[in-house]
Amino acid sequence: MPRLRTLLALSVAFSVITSKGIHAATPTFHRDVERILQKHCQDCHRPGQVAPFSLLTYEQARKRAGDLVSVTERKRMPPWPASTRVGGPFRDAQVLSDREFGTLLAWEEADCPQGDPADAPPPRTWDSDWPLGAPDLELRMSEPYALSADGADEFRVFVLPTGLTEGKWVSAVDYKPGSPKVVHHVIAAIDNQGLARILDKADPKPGYRVFSGFGAFWPVGMLGGWSPGKSATPLPKGVGRYLPSGSDVLLQVHYHKSGKPEIDATAVGLYFAKETIEKELRVKTVVPPVSGFLEIPKLHIPAGAANHEVTATETIDDDAHLVGVTPHMHWLGKDFLLKAARPDGSTLTLIKINRWDFNWQGSYEFVEPVALPKGTRIDMVAHFDNSARNPANPSSPPRDVRWGEQTTDEMCIGFFDITFDDEHRENSVPSRFRKARRRAP
Ligand code: HEC
């Protein structure tokens, strides 16, 4: 796109002229570029964080100026795979505007002028504490997990007993990665049946190994997740997730090795609801139709298929609001789309991921919950690339792929966090957590 690039670079240079008089024709690092790096890159590109190099100083940025332009032009960085043109809008969306990209490009094409340090914005600071204040319950991995310097990414689940003697409504969850250098993302769930403890015992190291999910069971509840740059936001007023008494919090951590041995003990902070809970945040899914005794979703991606389509549909059976969505596929995922068709005939794109990247799967929270009236149809359309040309294909040569938990299996799920408009709980415990009452002897 050389022509578009030049136009963008020129338009930025011009607007700088008009707003700053005749001297400032080209963007400089301190006046223009540094702000962009602060806003979009430094959450990860600073010492001790997940990105492999820092982008704090002029030297660090100048050395890689060409790369900065190329990754932002291809929208590889900042990593935000969801479209920002359709779907959403989502909280914490991480994308450069055309203008910001134009600034970066014009700066690089002008040989990266440093400018006057007096123009620099104050350095960014990061809260090392809990931004929402001290949690009501802070849980940490009981034993730190030791990672080797190199090797494949690891996915492990750690079991954190809550010790709660009564159930609690949770209104916000935050995470503190123990070693942000290696913690690529965290997903949390709830187990109140001791199933995860069994898996933990069977694995000699702290926690237990998984690829995706939490092992061969569905957790009774979810607690959201964390990835670099994601801020903890409390649920809408009156909405909560229920944490039953005696339950365990399960942390699924995706580790990406840093080149040096590291030790991690990630913590989770739970904030209990201070107000009456009227609505439970429920997790619903849209998945391909299930079959067989085990009710496994039907999925068959033939070896070599470069654009295999998978579709699924789910109907919302009561007036509801959609709080967030989490698309899930494995390495062969190519693109992913969730649309809503409302009973009045209107349609709405909820999320569109044009280039699926297993490493940057995330959960997406809408800035404002989306109304889904009773009878709304949710349609999922996803494509998979099971050809030898897909560099992410874990099987060489490609083989037929079916539904499963393993790296070489696939999944296709749209998880959605939803509340029902007619629910008025007044704090009452969800029925699935109510124990059958024993009669007194
Ligand atoms: C959410 C964390 C995060 C943010 C925000 C982020 N990066 Fe990265 N970046 C990474 C990680 C992690 C890698 C290592 C490769 C990978 O895992 O994809 C990386 C790699 C890179 C690379 C190496 C080339 C490559 O393709 O691997 C460049 C260049 C880069 N980032 C530039 C940027 C720029 C410029 C920004 C801001 C506009 C930015 N990044 C924002 C996490 C981030």
Residues whose N, C-alpha, C, O or C-beta is under 5 A from the ligand:
A	BS01	HEC	H40 C41 D43 C44 V50 A51 P52 D67 L68 V71 M77 P78 P79 P228 G229
